[in-house]
Amino acid sequence: MLTTSAAAQEAPPNPKLVPPAPLHEQILHLSGDPDRPVNLVVTVYTPMGTGPFPLAVINHGANGSSEKPAEMQRYRFTMAAYYFLSRGYAVALPMMRGYAGSGGAQTNHGCDLPEIALDNGRDIAGLIASLAADPHIDTSRVVVAGQSFGGWNTLGLGALQPDHVRGLISFSGGVKSTACIDERIGYRALIQGAQRFGANTQIPSIWFFGDNDSLFPKDVWRGMHQVYTQAGASAELVDIGSFMNDSHQMLSYPEGIALLAPKLDAFLQRIGLPHTEVQPAYMPTPTPPPTHFAALEDIGAVPWVNAQSRANYAQFLTAPLPRAFVIAPGGQSASAHDGFDPLSRALALCTQAGLACVPYAVDRTVVFVKPAG
């Protein structure tokens, strides 16, 4: 079953959150597991062009006890979606049972964490089959990805050996359940579940984790990967090191997708899917490399700026990440924070004011290049 509701009926998205290229957003209600009929809310983006486009399915995370599933916002704004749009994919972002308007509810499997992912994997396979009715989407070329809870569900899907899914991508994939009594039992359940998945998966995968992940310690995700591959599955593990304040949020920042893109491109190439940037407007402005012109906190070292801009820089240093501060030779400055591309937005503010600005600082790094002469 495939029905559509108009995205235009919702409040327009904050322009800070989305790329300047059109998303062609649709909100669909798609069938999940045919053996347990339910309609799932699915956001679909298609890039510029007519297709048919290969399909990337991106599965959402969960906020645990801090937010009830039914109250969760529809999953829409993620750097992973923009990455795939830039490579010419249609992107489907489904909401699992009970989340953000999807029918049904998650089945209680206690601390049997693999069964949670297998249930959701059957729904993901069902919605992919439903999308075959769209002539603009090529469901014979599919890659499935997910963040956190969504990454765990992605691995569950892989163990079901779905047709036409060529690759799996896990971004900090895992799940926590209060039914596991304590963290140690939950971590053991994840590792045991990964072994079970690995014994039943022939689809290649790539896993991204970081050293400062707030949910899953390094020994846990390394243990999961070890038993998954020892059981027979193919999985490349990418350790991105320490990222921002929490590597679990790697898809929340433009710097994250820039860090992940080369590995993602190489993985897609290996599995025979499109892997080159064909629509760059869907990607944020690349962050210039650090220059070490001055210490980030040294307000007095910022060149060119007048007293007001120097005060603005002090305020910039208190702004949340991601953020960018740009300066012009005449003393003026501009800054932006949060969202899809703060560097581009800060430079655009200068352009609108008739100024020729250059980047001074991005996030926690000074990137200013002193002009020659």
CORFEN-V511551 format. One record per backbone hydrogen bond with DSSP energy under -0.5 kcal/mol. NH is the residue of the N-H (numbers start at 1). CO is the residue of the C=O. Records with the same first field share a line. If there is no record, write none. Layout:
NH = CO, CO
//
This chain:
3 = 29
5 = 27
9 = 6
10 = 7
17 = 14
18 = 15
20 = 281
21 = 281
26 = 44
27 = 5
28 = 26, 42
29 = 3
30 = 28, 40
31 = 1
32 = 38
36 = 33
40 = 30
42 = 28
43 = 93
44 = 26
45 = 91
46 = 23
53 = 136
55 = 138, 141
56 = 90
57 = 143
58 = 92
59 = 57, 145
60 = 94
66 = 63
67 = 64
71 = 68
72 = 68, 69
76 = 74
78 = 76
79 = 251
81 = 78
82 = 78
83 = 79
84 = 80
85 = 81
86 = 82
87 = 83, 84
88 = 85
89 = 84
90 = 54
91 = 45
92 = 56
93 = 43
94 = 92
95 = 41
96 = 94
98 = 103
99 = 96
100 = 69
102 = 99
103 = 39
109 = 107
112 = 109
113 = 111
115 = 112
116 = 112
117 = 113
118 = 114
119 = 115
120 = 116
121 = 117
122 = 118
123 = 119
124 = 120
125 = 121
126 = 122
127 = 123
128 = 124
129 = 125
130 = 126
131 = 127
132 = 128, 129
133 = 130
134 = 131
135 = 133
137 = 134
138 = 53
139 = 137
141 = 138
142 = 164
143 = 55
144 = 167
145 = 57
146 = 169
147 = 59
148 = 171
150 = 147
152 = 148
153 = 149
154 = 150
155 = 151
156 = 152
157 = 153
158 = 154
159 = 155
160 = 156, 157
161 = 158
162 = 157
165 = 162
166 = 142, 164
167 = 142
168 = 204
169 = 144
170 = 206
171 = 146, 169
172 = 170, 208
174 = 148
180 = 177
181 = 178
182 = 180
186 = 182
187 = 183
188 = 184
189 = 185
190 = 186
191 = 187
192 = 188
193 = 189
194 = 190
195 = 191
196 = 192
197 = 193
198 = 194
199 = 195
200 = 197
201 = 198
205 = 234
206 = 168
207 = 236
208 = 170
209 = 238
211 = 241
212 = 241
213 = 210
217 = 215
220 = 217
221 = 217
222 = 218
223 = 219
224 = 220
225 = 221
226 = 222
227 = 223
228 = 224
229 = 225
230 = 226
231 = 227
232 = 229
233 = 228
235 = 233
236 = 205
238 = 207, 236
239 = 237
240 = 209, 238
246 = 243
249 = 246
250 = 247
252 = 249
253 = 250
256 = 253
257 = 253
258 = 254
259 = 255
260 = 256
261 = 257
262 = 258
263 = 260
264 = 260
265 = 261
266 = 262
267 = 263
268 = 264
269 = 265
270 = 266
271 = 267
272 = 269
273 = 268
278 = 86, 276
279 = 86
282 = 279
283 = 280
291 = 366
292 = 366
298 = 295
299 = 297
301 = 298
302 = 299
305 = 303
306 = 331
310 = 306
311 = 307
312 = 308
313 = 309
314 = 310
315 = 311
316 = 312
317 = 313
318 = 315
319 = 316
324 = 336
325 = 361
326 = 334
327 = 358
328 = 332
329 = 356
331 = 328
334 = 326
336 = 324
338 = 322
340 = 16
345 = 341
346 = 342
347 = 343
348 = 344
349 = 345
350 = 346
351 = 347
352 = 348
353 = 349, 350
354 = 351
355 = 350
357 = 355
358 = 327
360 = 325
361 = 325
362 = 365
363 = 323
365 = 362
367 = 360
368 = 360
370 = 368
//
